[in-house]
Amino acid sequence: MNTRMRRAAVAIAAGAMAVSLAACGSAEEAGGGNDSTASAAKGDNIKVGLLLPENQTARYEKFDRPLIEEKIKELTNGKATVDYNNAKQDANLQAQQVDTMITNKVDVLILDAVDAKAIKNSVQKAVDAGIKVVAYDRLAEGPISAYTSFDNVAVGKTQGEALLTALGDKAKDGQIVMMNGSVTDPNAAQFKEGAHSALDGKVNVGKEYDTKEWKPENANSNMEAAISAIGKDKIIGVYSANDGMAGGIITALKAAGLSDIPVTGQDAELAAVQRIITGEQYMSVYKPYAPEASAAAEMAVALAQGKSLDSIAKDKVSSGSANDVPSVLVPVTSLTKDNVNDTVIKDGVYTAAEICTGKYKAACDKLGIK
């Protein structure tokens, strides 16, 4: 793990003690709990499967994977092994990867599903093989044992409220476009729900899209269609569910000769932070990945060792096929040009030098980013 990532993990975890517990806390605290029927408790020599959904979004390979792997090593005194794979947005491939994890006899599986419904049978197969499943970031269907993510409805509400702030008293002077995420991602439905809870009745929605596979190029095509259908002079803002799509949207807006149109985002990607400080993108949702990754690692290790989750998971979440799943939900922050120093820089996600390159230096100097 590189120095910057370790800084990020330490800095964020220090402010999230309720989520990120000390190494021995989750593994050694016994007591009743949901895993009293587990087989004989294992020691630190465990094998953890880790399956992430795609590599289009920068977060998975840059943040989630190294943070989870580092935390598992810490919790097991360096004795655990992690079997990792990425599905590259292919649900069929991810099902095959689950089969491989079963064949390799992992003790527990951390799973971020490409398609939360399609993965249900694979989750059942893993459980039938004695492998407990921690749903990571997306609430997979099937008999999962634990779940960690952000409060996804709150994410969408944060985005919607930020767009209203940007529009001010002009909120009903034109129409907005809503660019939601993929229908195969249950988080996307929750983001949409939260956004509508903030926006409905306060803006006019001219066009709304569910964007296939979250791909920026699909968001770009959708935005071009929206501009053509609505008319560029009538568009006053865009709700974008994440930063990757925001990039595609902004490209379409520029091509149509539109500027100063507030666009939302999510994930605090470096390119998005740079767009935010120059005014091309209005905001992003900053989701501190360290506490989410720590929670997943802690729950996975505890489950593999036959320990209780009571001291880790304080929430309960239900899916279409599992009720009252022990869960950790991590809060989020609205990231604008005014709080870059207090969020992604303070937490060590990026340095000022990484953000303030070349054409962005003047904007950084103006905002006091350092």
C-alpha positions in Angstrom: 0.0 0.0 0.0 1.5 3.4 -0.9 2.1 6.2 1.5 -0.8 8.3 0.3 -3.3 5.5 0.6 -2.1 4.6 4.1 -2.5 8.3 5.0 -6.0 8.2 3.7 -6.9 5.1 5.6 -5.4 6.4 8.9 -6.9 9.8 8.6 -10.4 8.7 7.8 -10.5 5.8 10.1 -9.5 8.1 13.0 -12.7 10.0 12.5 -14.9 6.9 12.1 -14.2 4.8 15.1 -17.7 3.5 15.2 -17.1 1.9 11.8 -13.4 1.0 11.8 -12.5 -0.9 14.9 -9.1 -1.9 16.2 -7.6 -5.0 14.7 -8.3 -7.4 17.5 -11.7 -5.8 18.3 -13.9 -7.5 15.7 -12.0 -10.8 15.6 -11.7 -11.4 19.3 -14.9 -10.1 20.7 -17.0 -13.2 21.1 -20.6 -13.6 22.3 -23.8 -14.9 20.8 -24.5 -12.9 17.7 -25.5 -14.2 14.3 -22.7 -16.7 13.8 -23.1 -18.9 16.9 -23.7 -21.9 14.6 -20.5 -21.4 12.6 -18.0 -24.2 12.4 -15.0 -24.3 14.7 -13.4 -20.8 14.8 -10.5 -20.4 12.6 -7.3 -18.6 13.4 -5.6 -15.9 11.3 -4.7 -18.3 8.4 -7.8 -17.6 6.4 -8.5 -17.2 2.7 -10.7 -14.2 1.7 -12.2 -13.9 -1.7 -12.7 -10.4 -3.0 -14.7 -9.7 -6.2 -15.2 -6.1 -7.4 -17.5 -5.2 -10.3 -15.7 -3.0 -12.8 -12.7 -0.9 -13.5 -14.4 2.0 -15.4 -14.8 3.9 -12.1 -11.4 4.8 -10.7 -12.3 4.0 -7.1 -12.2 0.2 -7.2 -8.6 -0.4 -8.2 -7.2 2.8 -6.7 -9.0 2.7 -3.3 -11.3 -0.2 -2.5 -9.0 -3.1 -3.3 -5.8 -1.9 -1.6 -7.7 -0.6 1.4 -9.6 -3.9 1.9 -6.4 -6.0 1.4 -4.4 -3.9 3.8 -7.1 -4.1 6.5 -7.4 -7.9 6.2 -3.6 -8.2 6.6 -3.7 -5.9 9.6 -6.6 -7.9 11.2 -4.9 -11.3 10.7 -1.3 -10.3 11.6 -0.3 -10.7 7.9 -1.4 -14.3 7.8 -4.5 -14.1 5.6 -4.5 -14.4 1.9 -6.8 -12.5 -0.5 -7.9 -14.0 -3.8 -8.9 -11.1 -6.0 -10.7 -10.6 -9.3 -12.6 -7.9 -11.2 -15.6 -8.6 -13.3 -15.1 -5.7 -15.7 -18.8 -5.0 -15.7 -19.7 -8.5 -16.9 -22.3 -10.3 -14.8 -21.6 -13.7 -16.4 -17.9 -13.3 -15.8 -18.6 -12.5 -12.2 -20.7 -15.6 -11.8 -17.7 -17.6 -13.1 -15.5 -15.9 -10.7 -17.7 -16.9 -7.8 -17.4 -20.5 -9.0 -13.7 -20.2 -9.0 -13.8 -18.8 -5.4 -15.8 -21.9 -4.4 -13.4 -24.2 -6.1 -10.5 -22.4 -4.4 -12.3 -22.9 -1.0 -12.1 -19.4 0.3 -13.4 -19.1 3.8 -15.4 -16.0 3.2 -16.3 -13.8 0.1 -16.5 -10.1 -0.2 -18.7 -9.4 -3.2 -19.5 -6.2 -5.0 -22.1 -7.3 -7.5 -22.2 -6.3 -11.2 -25.9 -7.2 -11.2 -27.4 -7.5 -7.8 -30.3 -9.7 -8.9 -28.4 -11.9 -11.4 -25.8 -12.8 -8.7 -28.4 -14.4 -6.4 -27.8 -18.0 -7.5 -24.1 -17.6 -7.2 -24.5 -16.3 -3.7 -26.6 -19.3 -2.8 -24.0 -21.7 -4.3 -21.3 -20.1 -2.2 -23.4 -20.4 1.0 -24.2 -24.0 0.1 -20.5 -24.6 0.0 -20.1 -23.1 3.5 -18.8 -19.7 2.3 -20.4 -16.7 4.0 -20.9 -13.6 1.8 -20.3 -10.0 2.6 -22.1 -7.7 0.2 -19.9 -4.7 -0.5 -21.2 -1.4 -1.7 -24.1 -2.9 -3.6 -26.8 -5.0 -1.8 -26.5 -8.4 -3.6 -29.6 -10.6 -3.6 -29.3 -14.0 -1.9 -28.5 -15.2 1.6 -25.8 -12.7 2.4 -24.4 -12.6 5.9 -23.4 -8.9 6.1 -23.5 -5.7 4.1 -21.6 -2.4 4.0 -22.2 0.7 1.9 -23.0 4.3 2.1 -26.4 5.7 2.8 -27.4 5.6 -0.8 -30.7 7.5 -0.5 -28.8 10.2 1.4 -26.3 10.3 -1.5 -29.0 11.1 -4.0 -30.7 13.6 -1.7 -27.3 15.3 -1.2 -26.9 15.6 -4.9 -30.4 16.9 -5.5 -30.1 19.5 -2.7 -26.8 20.7 -4.1 -28.4 21.1 -7.5 -31.2 23.2 -6.0 -28.6 25.4 -4.2 -26.8 25.9 -7.5 -30.0 26.8 -9.3 -31.2 29.2 -6.6 -34.3 31.2 -7.6 -33.9 30.1 -11.2 -34.9 26.5 -10.4 -38.1 26.6 -12.4 -36.9 28.9 -15.2 -36.1 26.0 -17.4 -35.7 22.2 -17.4 -33.1 19.9 -15.9 -31.9 16.5 -17.2 -31.6 13.6 -14.8 -28.9 11.1 -15.7 -29.3 8.1 -13.4 -27.1 5.0 -13.1 -27.5 1.5 -14.4 -30.7 -0.4 -13.7 -28.7 -3.5 -12.8 -27.2 -1.6 -9.8 -29.5 -1.4 -6.8 -27.6 1.6 -5.5 -28.7 3.5 -8.7 -32.3 3.1 -7.7 -31.6 4.5 -4.2 -29.6 7.4 -5.6 -32.6 8.2 -7.9 -35.0 7.9 -5.0 -33.0 10.3 -2.9 -32.6 12.8 -5.8 -36.3 12.8 -6.5 -37.1 13.4 -2.8 -35.1 16.6 -3.0 -36.0 17.7 -6.5 -39.7 16.7 -7.1 -42.0 19.7 -7.2 -39.0 22.2 -7.2 -37.7 21.7 -10.7 -39.0 20.7 -14.1 -37.5 17.5 -15.3 -37.3 17.6 -19.1 -35.6 14.3 -19.7 -34.5 11.4 -17.4 -32.3 8.4 -18.3 -31.1 5.2 -16.7 -27.6 5.0 -18.1 -26.5 1.6 -19.3 -23.5 0.3 -17.3 -22.8 3.7 -15.9 -20.6 4.4 -18.9 -19.5 8.0 -19.6 -20.0 7.4 -23.4 -23.6 6.3 -22.8 -24.2 9.4 -20.6 -22.7 11.5 -23.4 -25.1 10.0 -26.0 -28.1 10.5 -23.6 -27.1 14.1 -23.0 -26.8 14.8 -26.7 -30.3 13.4 -27.2 -31.7 15.5 -24.3 -30.2 18.7 -25.8 -31.8 17.9 -29.1 -35.2 17.1 -27.5 -35.4 19.9 -25.0 -33.5 22.6 -26.8 -30.2 23.9 -25.5 -31.5 27.2 -24.4 -34.0 25.6 -22.0 -31.6 23.4 -20.0 -30.6 24.9 -16.7 -29.0 22.0 -14.8 -28.1 18.3 -14.9 -28.4 15.7 -12.2 -25.6 13.2 -12.8 -25.5 10.2 -10.5 -21.6 9.9 -10.7 -18.5 11.7 -11.8 -17.7 9.4 -14.8 -21.1 10.2 -16.3 -20.7 13.9 -15.4 -17.5 13.9 -17.6 -19.5 12.6 -20.6 -22.3 15.0 -19.9 -20.0 18.0 -19.7 -18.4 17.1 -23.0 -21.9 17.0 -24.6 -22.7 20.4 -23.1 -19.5 22.0 -24.3 -20.1 20.6 -27.8 -23.5 22.3 -27.8 -21.9 25.6 -26.8 -23.3 25.4 -23.3 -21.3 26.5 -20.2 -22.2 27.5 -16.6 -24.7 24.6 -16.4 -24.5 23.1 -12.9 -23.8 19.3 -13.0 -23.7 17.0 -10.0 -21.5 13.9 -9.5 -20.4 11.3 -7.1 -17.1 9.6 -6.1 -14.8 12.6 -5.9 -12.7 11.3 -8.8 -9.6 13.4 -9.4 -10.8 14.6 -12.8 -14.1 15.6 -11.2 -12.3 17.5 -8.4 -10.4 19.4 -11.1 -13.6 20.1 -13.0 -15.2 21.4 -9.8 -12.4 23.9 -9.0 -12.6 25.3 -12.5 -16.4 25.5 -12.4 -17.1 22.9 -15.1 -18.8 20.6 -12.6 -20.7 22.0 -9.6 -20.2 19.2 -7.0 -19.5 15.6 -6.3 -20.4 13.4 -3.3 -17.3 12.5 -1.3 -17.5 9.0 0.0 -14.7 8.1 2.3 -13.7 4.6 1.2 -11.5 3.7 4.1 -14.3 3.2 6.7 -16.4 1.2 4.1 -13.4 -1.0 3.2 -12.5 -1.4 6.9 -16.0 -2.5 7.7 -16.0 -5.1 4.9 -12.7 -6.5 6.0 -13.7 -6.6 9.7 -16.9 -8.4 9.0 -15.3 -10.8 6.5 -12.6 -11.8 9.0 -15.1 -12.1 11.9 -17.3 -14.4 9.8 -14.4 -16.5 8.6 -13.3 -16.9 12.2 -16.8 -17.8 13.5 -17.1 -14.6 15.5 -20.1 -12.3 16.1 -20.8 -9.2 14.1 -22.5 -7.5 17.0 -19.7 -5.1 17.8 -19.2 -4.1 14.1 -22.5 -3.9 12.4 -24.9 -1.5 14.2 -27.5 -1.2 11.3 -29.9 -3.7 9.7 -30.8 -3.7 6.0 -33.2 -5.9 4.1 -33.1 -6.9 0.4 -35.6 -8.7 -1.7 -34.3 -12.1 -0.5 -32.7 -11.4 3.0 -34.1 -9.6 6.0 -32.3 -7.8 8.8 -28.8 -8.2 7.4 -26.1 -6.9 9.8 -24.9 -3.7 8.1 -22.5 -0.8 8.3 -23.7 2.4 6.6 -21.1 5.2 6.1 -22.1 8.9 5.9 -21.2 11.1 3.0 -20.2 14.7 2.3 -21.1 17.2 -0.5 -17.9 18.2 -2.1 -17.7 21.6 -3.8 -14.9 24.0 -4.6 -15.2 25.5 -1.1 -14.3 22.4 0.9 -11.6 20.6 -1.2 -9.0 21.3 1.5 -11.3 19.9 4.3 -12.2 16.7 2.5 -10.1 14.9 -0.1 -6.8 16.7 0.8 -7.3 16.6 4.6 -8.1 12.8 4.3 -5.0 12.2 2.2 -7.0 11.0 -0.9 -5.2 13.5 -3.1 -2.4 16.0 -2.6 -2.7 19.6 -3.7 0.1 18.8 -6.2 -2.0 16.1 -7.8 -5.0 18.3 -8.1 -3.3 21.6 -9.1 -1.5 20.5 -12.2 -0.9 22.8 -15.2 -4.1 24.5 -16.2 -5.7 23.9 -12.8 -3.0 25.8 -10.8 -4.6 29.2 -11.2 -7.9 27.9 -9.9 -6.2 26.3 -6.9 -4.4 29.5 -6.1 -7.6 31.4 -6.2 -9.3 28.9 -3.9 -6.4 28.6 -1.5 -6.0 24.9 -2.2 -2.7 23.7 -0.7 
